[in-house]
Amino acid sequence: MASSDASTNIHNHGKSVDGKKNRVQCNYCQKEMSGFFRLKCHLGGVRGDVIPCEKVLQDVKELFRGKLQERGGRLCKEVRDLFQQGLPLKRNGCPSKNVAKKMRRQSSESSGSESGEYEIVDSMSEDDLKEPAILPSERIVSQSSVAGDEIEEPLSKQNKRCIGRFFFETGIDFKIVNSPSFQRMIHDNHCSGQTKYKIPSCQELKGWILKDEVKEVQEYVKKIRQSWAATGCSILLDGWIDEKGRNLVSFIVDCPQGPTYLHSYDVSASVDDINSLQLLLDRVIDEVGVENVVQIISFSTLGWVGAVGKEFMDRCKTVFWTVNASYCIELMLDKIAMMGEIRGTLEKAKAISKFIHGHVTILNLLRDYIDGYDLVKPTKIRSAMPFVTLENLISEKKNLMAMFSSSEWYTSTLSSGEEGKRVAELVGDPSFWKGAGMVVKVALPLVRVLCLINGDDKPHMGYIYETIDQVKETIKEECNSKKSQYMPFWEVIDEIWDGHLHSPLHAAGYFFNPSLFYSADFQSDSEVTFGLLCCVVRMIQNQPIQDKILQQLDAYRHSKGAFGVGSTVQQRTKFSPAMWWFRYGGEHPELQRFATRILSQTCVGASKYTLNRSLAEKLVAKGRDHMEQQLLSDLTFVHYNLQLQQQHSKLCVNYDIVADEIDPMDEWIVYDTPHIGCQNGDLASKELKTTIGAVNGERPSFQFKEESR
């Protein structure tokens, strides 16, 4: 029908489905919403409070859009009038906690979400081992899709809370809310004529919004804490020295449900006092619950934390002290990078990279050969960068050789220089590429382990023991099983494994991993047996329960009962090790709980979460009054737990160790020419400085003036 024939009576386009709740349904797509006014917006395709109808006739859409635009100037007044109507108190006021939960549930259902509200778990359940906890407000990103209590005040408060969440999560200065650009960015997201967001003030961010967020994060943390009794947990230490020279440390508790932030401390006055440091650890363990803590994961083997680690297990008989597996593997890579021939090969590769990046004309020429990609590969873990970059150089070997054989290269002044000739010869040297290939073959297995343990959200306690053995075997194969070639690398790995990384927990995890234990090549040597018994003695203080566990091990070893069903190849590889024990270990509850607590632990420390440390540095500073200190404490608690929740939710198997950007002053880029003072020094210096822009594919648009000497 023509546009003029379309009925302007909204009741001809929708029907009331619940008079009490003012619910109406669209005749075209059957979507329900609150009130006929929102039905008009729905039909007219006006975004903001409702989702536009995708099935409405075009003439009907144009009709209602035109009418809404005519009334745009009166829209804000109508919303205010709607709010002033005699609505029930529970709609006109701030919803209670229970009502808010109901709203979230309705929001989830109306938007097609399959995830409902989380359930409180009192004892070990499948959720403890599988699903990480999620902040309730993660399901309330915006109220624009909520078909229900959408009157102005709750909507306005929710908008402010969403903006507050952004500030708390990112750690941005609250004064930004007063920025005209920030306000314009928020308001420009709305169509003409629609109600604008009410941006919170600084006082609101510090007041009721922060207070509400603290309560919500406390509930989130409480939900995670309830799983500790079943799965156990690990305390992660994150230590550093700030610009003021202070020794600082933060404590994070990690479990399958997710990590949570506890506290930050300045331990500068105690770095030489092991007793004081031990008392600090004791307080943290008591707060978490000594019965819940399986291990403490240190961030290093040096300094005060290394000194404490040497005595910790003698003083604390029930908790293990381990070192961050990622840190230890980084040590292995650093040691390998310093080995004679390996170091020489990396220095040659660095010379090629620095020469190219030190001369913007050559860098731009290279990009014509490698389709604009970068030669240097920055990595999220520094120790991996030389080897990932070397691998990239090998992949671009043909393009590099083609560039240094091109007419553009030979006609450049750099090709006749001493440095240019040396680099060109190096690129054409087969022995360099052969050595580079060998370096990559022996180092990349360790880099892949870094990707695995830093990128996956599942505990690797059941795999780390076998994984290191597999790395060694891979290196042996790449060296054609020649002992003289692979043994130097094995010795580096064994030195750090035996001296820092290995823990009885790793051996016990290997034993309790059914996918490994029931395989044909499982080896239960003395190290594995000792690790298992050590865990029994330290983790189980009750002698009768120790005896039961040792008796129940026989059923696991010989696949008796439910273990027989679970020992099939299909079942033992279908589930994670901890989940497997949850499903098949029920006939032996003591052994089941013991194995589950071991397999539920991480091997990686706080470095996995890369938290911004600036708030913690402010928190431990002295001189604030009590109210300001409490405000900062609340902000720190909310910020770090939001950050941890977000980072944990983004962990996945396909972890990319390559970083987005590289430091323009990185040693693989900065060209230290020995000819700064010679005739061509001005050109070399100028190209060095303009490389910073060229690194990102930008051509320099500025010049440097020569200073008088």
N, C-alpha and C positions, 0 to 999 in steps of 0.2 A: 504494500500500500504506500501511497505517497506520504511525504512528510507531513503534509497538511491534514491527512486522514488519521495519523497516529493519535491515539487517545492521550490526552494530558492528565487523565485521572490515574493517579499512581496505583489505585486499587485494581485497575484492569491489567496491571503488569506484575502484581504480586499478591500474596494472600497472607493473612495473619495465621500463625500456627500456634501461638501461645500468648493469649491476651495479657496474662499476668506479668510475663517477662517482656512484653512488647516485641516478641519475635515475629519476623516476617520472612517469607520465602519467595525467591525470584521464580517467576513462571518459566523463564528461559533455561536457566542452569540449575534450578532447585537449591541454590546456596541459601543458607539461612543467615540472617543478620539482625541487628537490633534497631527496630524502628523504620518507618517508611521514608524518612529523610535519607537515611543511609542507603535505602533501596534506590532512591533517585541518583545518589552519587555512584552506586554500583552500576546502574543502567547507563548513566552518562559517561562512564569511564573516567571519573574524577578520582584520582588516587589520594591516599592519605588515611582515611578511616576505614575504607573497605577495598577489597580487590575488585577491579573492573570485571564486568560480565563479558565472557568470551563468546556467548551464543546470542546476545541480543541483536535484534534487527538494526541495521544501520540508521534508518530513519528515526527509530525510537531513541537510539543513542544520541543522535544529533539534537533531537527535541529536548531531552532532559539536560544535556550538556549546556544548551543555550539558556535554558531557564536557570540553571545553577549559576552560570556566569552573570546573568542579570541580577541575581540575588547575592552576588559575591560580597558586596559591601555590607549586607545585613547579616552575613553568615556568623560572624563573631558574636553579634547580639543574640542571634537565635540559640547559639550554644550556651550563652550565659543564661538566657531565659529557661532553656531546658534544665539547666542545673538547679534553678531556683524553684522548680516545680515540687509539689509535695510528694517526693519519692521516699520510699522507706529509708530509715536511717542507715541500714547496712549498704545501701547504694550511694547515698549522699555523702557519707563519711568515709574515712580511711578504712579500707577493709581490714578485718582482723587477720591473724596469722592463718587460721583455718580457711577463711574465705579466700585469702590469697592463694593458698594451695589449690583450692577448687578452681579458681580462675586459671591457674597455670595448667591444670589438668584439662579444662575446657579448651584452652588455647591450643594445647597439644593435639586434642582430638579434632578441633575445627580446622586446623591447618594440615591435617593428614599425617601428623607425626605418629609413628608407631611406638615411640618410647613414652611410657607412663612415668608417674612419680616413683622415685626409688623407695624401696622398702627397707625398714630397719632390720638389721640382721643381728640376732642375739648370739648365735653360735656359728660354727663353721658351715658355710653354705657354698654353693657353686659360684655365687656372685662374689664372694670373698676372693676367689681365685681367678675370676675371669673378667668381670666388668669393673672398670675404674669408677670411682665416685665422681659425680658431676654436680657442680653448684646448681641449686634449684633455679636461680635466675638465668642460667644459661638457656632455659626454655622460655624466658620472657624477654627476648631481644627487643621486641617492639609490641605495643598493644594495638597497632594498626590492624592486625589480623585477628584480634580477639573479638569474637561475636558474643558480646555479653556486657558486663559492667563497664561501659565505655564512656561514662559521663566525664565532664571536663576535669574535675578535681583528681580522681584516680589516674586519669590519663596524663594529666599534667605532672603529677608526682612520679609516675612511672617514667615519663620522659626525662625528668630531672635525675632519676636514679640511673637511667641508662647513660646519661652524660657523666654522672658521677663515677660509674663503673669504668668508663673510659679513662678518666683522670687517675683513678686509683690503680688501675692495671698498668698504665704506661708510666706513672710517676711524674707526669707533667705538672708544672707549677699551676696552682689554682688560679693565679691572676690572669691566666689565658682566657678565662671566661669573660673578662672585660674587654678583650681584644675585638675591635670592629670586624676584623677579618674572620675570626672564629664565629662570631654571631651571624655574620652574613652567610658563612658556609652552612651553618645549621638551618637558617631560615630559607635559604635558596633550595633546599631539598623539597619544599612544599610548592604545590601548584597555586596559582593565583586564586585568591578568595578563600583559601583554607586556613584553618586555625594554625597559628605559628607555635612552634615549640616554646615553652617557657624555660629559658636557660637559668640554671641555678646560680645563685650568688656565691661568692667565696665563703661567706658565713654559713650558707646552707651546706656547701660541700664539707666544711669542717664540723657541721652540726648534725642535724637529723639524718642527712644522707649517709655520712660516714658511720653514724651510730647504727643505722639499719644494715649497712654493708658488713659491719663488724659482727652483728648478730647472725647474719646469713652465712658468713665465712666460718663462724664458730660452729654452726650446725653442720656445715660441710666437713670441718675437721673432726667433729664429734662422730660423724658417720664413719669416717675412716678409722678413727681410734677403736671403734667397736670391732673392727676386723683383726686388730693386733693380737688378741688372745688366741685366735684360731691359726693365723698364718705366721705370727711372729713379725718382727720388723728389723730394719737396719738403721742405725744412726749414721748419717753422712756428715763428715766434717768438711767445711769450706773455709780454708784459711788463706790469708794474704797479708802483705805489708802495704799500707796505704801511703799516700804522698807525704804524710806527716811522720812516717817512720813507725807507726803503731802496728803491733801484731794483733790482727783481728781474726775472729773465727765465728762462723755461723753454723747452727745445727739444724739439719733437715732429717726428718724421719721418713723412710721409704718403705713401702709395702705394695702388694699387687693392686690394692685399691687406689694407690696414688701417693705422691709425696706431699708432706706438709712441713711448713716452716715453724721452728720453735723459737729460737733466740739468737742474738748476736752478742758477742762479748769482746772487750778489749783485754787481751791477756799480756800486754807489754810488760807489766810489772811482775809477771810470774813465769816468764819464759825460761828462767834458770832455776825455777822451783818446781820440781816434778811433783812434790806432794800437793802443792796448791792446784796444779793442773789436774791431778788425779781427783782431787776433791770436786773440782768443777765438773769433770766427767761423771763422777758419782751422782751429783745433783741432777744432771740431765738424765742419767739412766733411771734414777728414782722417779723423776717426773713422768717418763715414758712408761715405767713399770719394768723392774728388773726381770720379771717373769715373761715379758714380751720381747725383750731385746735379744736378738741372736748374735749380732756383730756390730762393731763400729768400723766404718770404712774411712781410713785416713786419706788425705789428699796428697801426701808426700812421704818420703822416707828421711827427709832432712830437717834440720832445725829442731824446735821444741817438740813438734809432733812426732819426729823420729825418736827422740829421747823417751817420750812417754810410751810410745809403742813397744819399746824394748822391755819395759817393766809391767805393762798393763795386764797381760794374761797371768802373770804371777800374783798380781794383787786382786784381780777380779776373776773368780774361778768359774763363772757361768757364761761369760760373754767372750766372743772371739774378737781379736784385733786383726783386721785385714787392711790391705792397701788397695786403693783404686786400681782396678785392672787396666783401665784406659791409660792411666799414668805409667804403669809398668810397661805396657806395650810401647808407649812413647819412648821410654828409656831404651828399650830394645832397638827401636828405629834410630835413635840418636847415636847409640853405640855403633850400630852397623854403618851409619853415615860417616863415622870417624875412622873406619877401617881403611888401611892403606890404599888399595886399588879402588875401593868404593869412593873414598874421598876424592881421589884424583879424577875419577869419571864425573862426579858431581861438580867439581870445580870447573872442568872443561865445559860442561853443560851450562853452568852459570856464566861462564865467559861469553858463550854464544848469546845467551839471553840478554846480558848486560850490554853487550855491544849493539845489539839490535834495538833495545829500548833506549839506549843512550844517544841514538841518532834518529831523529824524528823522520827524516827522509827514508831511511832504511825500514823503519817500523811501518810507515805507510805503504812502502813497496811490498813488504811481507804480507800485509793484509790483503793485497791484491791476489796473492797466491794461496792464502788460507781462508778466503771468503770472510774476512773480517773478524775471525776468531782470535783469541789471545793465545800467545805462546806460553805464558806463565799461568799456572793454575793455582790460585790461592785456595787454601783449605781451612776448614773450621778447626782442625787440629794441626798445629804448626809443624810437628815432627813429620807429618805425612807429605807436606808440600814439596820437598825436593824430589821425592819419588813419583808423585803424581805429575809433577811438571816434566820430569824426565820421560815418563810414559807418553806424555803429550808431544814432546819433542820427537820421540820415535815415530809416533803416528803421523807427524808432519815431515818426516825425513825427506820424502820425494819432493815436497814443495820447497823445503829449505835448500835442497841441492839445486832445484830448478832456479830459484831466485839468485843464488850465488853463481849461477852459470849464465844468467840473463844479460842481455845487452845493457839494460838499465843499470845493473850492478857494475859492469866493466866501464861504463862511461861516467860513473860517479867518482868524485875525488877520493872517496874513502877506500875504493878498491885498490888504489896504489899505495895507501899508507901501510905502515908496518902492522898495526893492529888489524886492519881489514884483511890483509893477506893471511895473517895467522888464523883468524876466525874462518875465512873461506877454506883454508886448507884443512882445518879441523872438521868442518862440515863434510868435506869430501874424503875424510879418513875412515876406511872400513873398520879399523881397529877400535876407533871411538864408538861406533855404533854397536859393534859386537860387545864391548864392555858395558855400554848402556843397557843393552838387552839383558845381560846377565844380572845387573843391579836390579832392574825392575822385577825380574823373575824371583829373586830371593826376598825382596822387600814387600812386594804387593800382597803376599799372603797375610802379612801382619797388618797391612793397611785395611784389608778386607775384614779382619777381625775387629778393628776399630769401628768400621762402619756397622758391623753386626751388633756390637754391644752398646754403641752409642745411639743407634737408630731404632732399636726395637724396644717396645714397651713391656716385653715379657722377660721375667727373670732368667738369667743364664747360668745360675748356679749348677744346674744339672749338665751343662755342656762345656764349661770353660776348661775343665781337665782334659777332655777329649780334643777340644779345639786346638789347644797348644800342641798336643801330640800330632795332630793333622798338619799343622803349620810346619813342624819339623820334617815330617815325611814328605810334604810337598817340596820343601827346599832341597831335600835329598834327591828327589826325582829330577828337579831342575838342574841339579849338578851331576846328573847321570850316575848317581850313587858312588861318586868318587869321594872317598873319605877326606882326602886332603882339601877338597873344595868345600864340602858342606859342614865339616866339623867346626871351623871357626865361627860359623853362624849358629850352630847348635850350642856352642860354648857360651855365646852371648845370651841366648835365650835361657839356657839352663842357669846361668849365673843370676839373672834377675828373677826367674821362676823360683829357684831354691832360696834366694836371699830375701825376696820381698813379696812376690805375688802369691805363692802357693799357701793354701790354708787347708787344715783338715776338712773344712766345709766343702771344698772343691772335690776332694776324694770321695766324701760321703755323697755328694750330689751326683757324681759319676756312678756310684754304686746304686743309688736309688732311681736313676733315670732308666725306665723300663725299655726305652728304645735302644739303649746301649747295653744294658745288663743282659737282656735276652737275645742279643745278637751273637753271631758265631765268633766274632773276634774280641769279645769282652775279656779283659785280663784283670783279675783281682790279685795284684801283687801285694807285697808287704806294705807299700806306701798307701794303697787303698784300704787295706785292712786296718792299719794303724789309724788312718784318718777317721774311719767309721767308728772304731772303738773310742777314740778321743772325743768325738762328738757325743757319744752315748754318755760318757763319764761327765763331761762338762755341762751338757744341756739338761740332763736328767739327774737330779739330786736324790730322787727317791729310789732306794736300792731295789725294792720289789718291782717297781716299774722297769728299772734297768733289766732285771731278770726276765720279765715278760717280753720285752723288746728283743732280747737275744734269743729267746725261745721262738718268737714269731718270725724271726728272720729265716728260719728253716722253711716255713711255708712259702715265703717269697723266693728263696733260692730254688726250690723244687717245683714251683708253679702249682701249688696246691690250692684247691677251692677256687674262689673267684680269681685268684692270681693266674690260674690256668686259662681262664677265659680271656683275661687281659693280656696274656703273654703272646697272643697271636700277633703276627706282623701287622695286620690291619689295625688292631686295637692299640697296640703300644706306640704306633706312630700317628694315630688319629688325634690324640689329645696331648696337651702339654704334660710334662711329668707330674706336676702338682695336681692337675685335674685328673690324671689317670689314677693317682692314689685316692683321690676323693671318690672315684667311681668304683674302684675294685679293692680298696683296702679296708672296707667296713668291717670285715670279719675279725680284723686285728686292730682295734682302735688305738692302742698305745703305739704300735709301729706306724700306723697311718698318720697320726698326729705328728710324730717325730719326723717322718720323711717329708711330710707336707711343709713343716716349718723350715726345713733345710732348703727344699726346692723352691720355696716362695721368695728367697732372698736374691737381691741383686749382687752383681760383682763390680758394678761401676759406681763411682763416688759422685759427689755434688757437681763435678765438672760437666756432667751430662746435661745439666739444666742451665748453665751459663747465666746465672742471675746477675742483675745489675747491683753492684755492691755499694752504690752511693748512699742509699737510704740507711743501710746498716752503719756506714761510716758516720753519718749524722746522728744516728741513734745513740751511739756509744760516747759521743762528745759530752762533756760536762758543762754545767753553767746555766741550764734552763730551769725555769720554775716547774713545779709539779704538773700544772695543767698543760703547759707546752710539751713537756716530756711525755705525758700520757697521750696527747694528740699524735705526736710523732710515733709513739709505740703502736698505736692503733693503725696508723697509716702503713707502717712497716709490716705489721701482721697481715693486713688486707692485701697490700701490694705483692708481697712475696708469695702468699698462698694463691692469689689469682694468677701470678706468673707461672708458678709450678703447675697449677691445674691446666693452664693453656699449653705449656710446653709438653706436659705428659700426654695430653690428648692428641698432639701432633706427631708423636713418635710413630714410626712405621718401619716396616722391613726394608723398603726401598729408600734407605737413607743416603743422601748425597753428601759426601764429605767435601765437595768443592764449594767454596764460599762464593757469595755474590760479587764481592769487590775485593780488590787488592790494594794494599797500602802503596801509594806512589813512591814511597821512600824505602820500599822493601829491597833487601840486598840482592835479589834476583833481577832487579830493575835498575837501580841507581848505578850509573856508569862512572867509576872512579878512574878517569883518564890521567896518565902521567904527563900529559902534554899541555896542562893548563897554562903554563907560562911561555909556551913557544909561539911561533907565528900563527898557528891555527888555533891557539888557545881560546880566542874570543868565540869562534864558531863552535868549538866543542862545548864551552861553558854555556852558550846560548841554547844549544840543542839539548843539553842535559836538563836545563831548567824548564824548557817547553815540553819535555817528555811527559810531565805530569798530566797535561791535557791530552796528549796523544795516547796515553795508556788506555784511556776510555774511548778511543776512536775519534777524538776531537782534534781538529787542526788548530794550531795555535793562532791566536789573533792579537798577540801583544809582543812587545820587544823589550829588552832590558838595556838600559843606558849604561855604558861603561863608566865605572867610577874612576876618578883621577887617582893616580898612584903617588 
